[in-house]
């Protein structure tokens, strides 16, 4: 019995095909996260994220403008923050996945 399915059963589990080009790209992304350049880029992205948490995209601190204007422009700042988080998490998740895969 494998995966709770009796041997010789007519039930076949799907076999996922991994595109060699995609796998190579993932390995490159994972390798990049080990380099000093990734650390610098991540620090820069984190600094930009912090900036957008405290200022609007035009650089105006949120404490210096009326709350109505902050609310109207916060959507843009929040979208940028989400994109920064997506970049960082994509690279780190791919790196973790590659590290845990069997060769």
N, C-alpha and C positions, 0 to 999 in steps of 0.2 A: 504494500500500500504506500503510495506516495501522495503527499498533500491531501490525504483523506480520500483518495480515489483508488479503488481496487485495481491491481495490476490486470492488464488485459481488457480493461474497460474501453468502451468506444468513445469515451470522453477524452478529448485531447486538450491539453492546456495550450493557450496561444504562445507562440514563440516570437519574441520580439526581435526584430532585426535592427541592429545598430549600424547606421551609416558610418563607414570608416572615416569619412571626412568630418562628420560631427564628433566622432570620438577623438580624432586628432585635435580638433578645435578645443574640445573640453580639456584635453591634456595640456594644450598651450595656455589656456586660461588658468588652469591649476598651477602650472609652472610659474606663471607671472605673479601669482599671489605669494610666491616664495622669494621674490626679488625685492631689493631695496626700493626700486621704483614704485612697486605697489604700495609699500608703506608710505612713501611720500605722497602718492596720489590719494590714498585713503585719508591721510591727515588733511590734505587740501580739501577733499570732498566734505569731511567732517566739519572743517572750519567754515566752508560755504553753507553747510546745513545750519550751523549755529547762527551765522549771519542772517539767514532767512527766517530764523526763529525769532530774531530780535528786531529785524528791519524789513521794510518792504523792499521789493525788487529794485526800486529806484534808490535805495540806500537810506531812506528816511527812517529813523528809529520809530517804532510803533508807539513809543511813549510821547512823541511830539505831535501827534495828529489826533483829530477827533475819532472816537471809537467807531462811528458810522463809516468813516473812510477806511479805517483798519479792516473792518468787517468786509467791506466791498472789495478790498485788494488782497485779503488774506487767502482767497481761493488761489490766486496766482502763486503766492509764496508757498502755500501748502502743496501745490502741484510740483513745484521745484524740489521741495523737501522729499516728497514721495519718489521722485525720479532719482535723486541722490541715493536714497535708501535702496532703491531697486538695483542700481549699478553695483553698490557695495555687496548687497546680499546675493546677487547673481554670481559674482565672481567667487564669493566665499562658499556658497552652496555647491557650485561646480567643483571647486577645489576639494571640499569635504567628500563629495561623491566619488571623485577620482581616487582620493586617498583610501577610501573604504572598498573600492572595487577589487576583485581578485584579478591578478594579471592574466 
